Amino acid sequence: MWNKERAIKNLLPVIKRIAEDLVHTLPPNVEVEDLIQEGILAALSAFERYDPSRASFTTFVMKRVRGAMYDYLRKIDWMPRNLRKSVKLVEKVIHESEGFPSDEELARRTGLEVREVIRAKNEMMRRQLLMIDAFDEEPTLKVEGPDEKAYREILKEEIKKAIEKLSHKERLALSLRFEKELSLKEIARVLGVSESRVSQIVSLALLKIKKEVMGDDQAG
């Protein structure tokens, strides 16, 4: 039998790291303790639904922990309208560029301040990360219709093909981020680059995947 308290205690440092990584650029009114609490509740709920034959316990729980934190942010609707507009502007310029423009270049082409560009990029990456997680998420309901199941399988296959088209460094960054659950700071140490550069690599890789899977019309 699983020991629930021990399992959750062992996962607590990871839950805290996810919350701290997520809250890094959010407004002061979003408390990291609230995100951690949401993560713990999600972990407890996941413990009751865990099926050892389907996935490892840590993988199963961490997806639901991250999802619960995003659900919480959506519920409190923390993001102001001007930030939503900034995200769209920055994402549009990046899509129209050959590579990944510097923050200064993005600021010049969007008319935003550099600090607004950085904040928009961080939010953009969170949205894309959530999209990838959602495609890989197991359905909540036991019963899944054949059309939905087929659609999910097609999406997963398209994502896999899109990932194969990425550069080695982009694939490695995504692997460290999604599979190994490393923070941006930890990935920076592995790759030997700055934390901001890791953010650029991950953001650009996710944008490429999104564009490949959803097409230009859905890119923004």
C-alpha positions in Angstrom: 0.0 0.0 0.0 1.1 3.5 -0.8 1.8 5.9 2.1 0.0 9.0 1.0 1.6 11.4 3.5 5.1 10.1 2.7 4.5 10.3 -1.0 3.2 13.9 -0.9 6.1 14.9 1.5 8.6 13.6 -1.0 6.9 15.5 -3.8 6.6 18.8 -1.9 10.0 20.2 -3.0 9.1 19.6 -6.6 5.7 21.2 -6.1 7.3 24.2 -4.5 9.8 24.5 -7.4 7.0 24.5 -10.0 5.1 27.2 -8.1 8.2 29.4 -7.6 9.2 29.0 -11.3 5.6 29.8 -12.3 5.1 32.8 -10.0 8.5 34.4 -10.9 7.0 37.0 -13.2 3.4 37.2 -12.0 2.0 40.3 -10.2 2.6 40.7 -6.4 -1.1 39.8 -5.7 -0.4 36.2 -6.8 1.1 34.4 -3.7 3.4 31.5 -4.3 1.9 29.9 -1.1 -1.5 29.8 -2.9 0.0 28.0 -5.9 1.7 25.5 -3.6 -1.5 24.9 -1.8 -3.3 24.2 -5.1 -0.5 21.9 -6.1 -0.7 19.9 -2.8 -4.5 19.5 -3.2 -4.0 18.3 -6.8 -1.4 15.8 -5.6 -3.7 14.5 -2.9 -6.5 14.1 -5.5 -4.2 12.5 -8.0 -3.1 10.0 -5.4 -6.7 8.7 -5.1 -6.9 8.2 -8.9 -3.4 6.9 -9.6 -3.3 3.7 -11.7 0.3 2.2 -11.6 -0.3 0.4 -14.9 -0.6 3.6 -16.8 2.2 5.9 -15.7 4.8 6.5 -13.1 3.4 8.2 -9.9 5.6 11.3 -10.2 4.7 11.9 -13.9 1.0 11.4 -13.2 1.0 13.7 -10.2 3.2 16.5 -11.6 1.0 16.9 -14.7 -2.0 17.4 -12.4 -0.1 19.7 -10.1 0.9 22.0 -12.9 -2.6 21.9 -14.4 -4.1 22.8 -11.0 -1.9 25.8 -10.8 -2.8 27.0 -14.2 -6.5 26.4 -13.4 -6.1 28.6 -10.3 -4.5 31.4 -12.3 -7.3 31.3 -14.9 -9.9 31.3 -12.1 -8.6 34.4 -10.5 -8.2 36.0 -13.9 -5.0 37.8 -12.8 -3.7 38.9 -16.3 -4.6 42.5 -17.1 -5.9 43.4 -20.6 -2.7 45.3 -21.5 -0.6 42.2 -20.9 -2.9 40.1 -23.1 -2.3 42.7 -25.9 1.4 42.7 -25.3 1.5 38.9 -25.6 -0.2 39.0 -29.0 2.1 41.7 -30.3 5.3 39.9 -29.2 4.1 36.5 -30.5 3.2 38.1 -33.9 6.7 39.7 -34.3 8.4 36.4 -33.3 6.4 34.5 -35.8 7.3 36.9 -38.5 11.1 36.7 -37.7 13.6 34.2 -38.9 15.1 33.5 -35.5 14.3 34.8 -32.0 14.7 38.6 -31.8 16.4 40.2 -28.8 14.3 41.9 -26.2 15.5 45.2 -27.5 14.5 44.3 -31.1 11.1 43.1 -29.9 10.6 46.4 -28.0 11.5 48.4 -31.1 9.2 46.5 -33.4 6.2 46.3 -31.0 6.5 49.8 -29.4 6.6 48.2 -25.9 9.1 48.8 -23.1 11.8 46.1 -22.7 10.3 45.1 -19.3 6.9 44.7 -21.0 8.5 42.5 -23.6 10.1 40.3 -21.0 6.9 39.9 -19.1 4.9 39.1 -22.3 7.5 36.5 -23.3 7.2 34.8 -19.9 3.5 34.6 -20.2 3.7 33.5 -23.8 5.9 30.6 -22.7 3.5 29.6 -19.9 0.6 29.5 -22.4 2.5 27.3 -24.8 3.7 25.0 -22.1 0.2 24.5 -21.0 -0.9 23.7 -24.5 1.8 21.0 -24.8 0.8 19.6 -21.4 -2.9 19.6 -22.4 -2.2 17.5 -25.5 -0.3 14.9 -23.5 -2.8 14.8 -20.6 -4.8 11.6 -19.9 -8.5 12.3 -20.1 -10.2 12.7 -16.8 -13.2 10.5 -17.6 -12.8 6.8 -17.9 -14.9 6.7 -21.1 -13.5 8.4 -24.1 -15.4 8.6 -27.4 -13.7 7.2 -30.6 -13.6 10.6 -32.3 -11.9 12.3 -29.3 -9.5 9.5 -28.9 -8.5 9.6 -32.6 -8.1 13.4 -32.4 -5.8 13.2 -29.4 -3.7 10.5 -31.1 -3.3 12.6 -34.2 -2.3 15.6 -32.1 0.3 13.6 -30.2 1.7 12.3 -33.5 1.9 15.8 -35.0 3.6 17.1 -31.9 6.2 14.3 -32.1 6.9 15.1 -35.8 7.2 18.8 -35.0 9.7 18.1 -32.2 11.8 16.0 -34.5 12.3 19.0 -36.7 13.8 21.1 -33.9 17.5 21.6 -33.4 19.4 19.4 -31.0 19.7 22.2 -28.5 15.9 22.9 -28.7 15.1 19.2 -28.2 17.4 19.0 -25.3 16.0 22.1 -23.6 12.5 20.8 -24.0 13.5 17.4 -22.7 15.1 18.9 -19.6 12.1 21.2 -19.1 9.3 18.6 -19.6 10.7 15.2 -19.0 13.3 16.0 -16.3 11.2 18.8 -14.7 14.2 21.2 -14.4 13.8 24.9 -13.8 15.1 27.4 -16.2 18.1 28.1 -13.9 18.9 24.4 -13.8 18.7 24.1 -17.6 20.9 27.1 -18.0 23.6 25.4 -15.9 23.3 22.2 -18.0 23.5 24.1 -21.4 26.1 26.6 -20.2 24.1 29.6 -21.2 22.2 32.3 -19.3 18.7 31.8 -17.9 17.3 34.4 -20.3 18.8 32.4 -23.2 17.1 29.2 -22.0 13.8 31.1 -21.9 14.4 32.1 -25.6 15.3 28.6 -26.7 12.3 27.0 -25.0 9.9 29.8 -26.2 11.1 29.5 -29.8 10.9 25.7 -29.7 7.3 25.8 -28.4 6.4 28.4 -31.0 7.7 26.2 -33.7 5.7 23.3 -32.4 2.6 25.3 -32.1 3.0 26.7 -35.6 3.7 23.2 -37.1 0.7 21.6 -35.3 -1.9 24.4 -35.4 -0.8 26.3 -38.5 -0.2 30.0 -39.1 -3.9 31.0 -38.5 -3.8 29.6 -35.0 -0.3 30.8 -34.1 -1.4 33.8 -32.1 
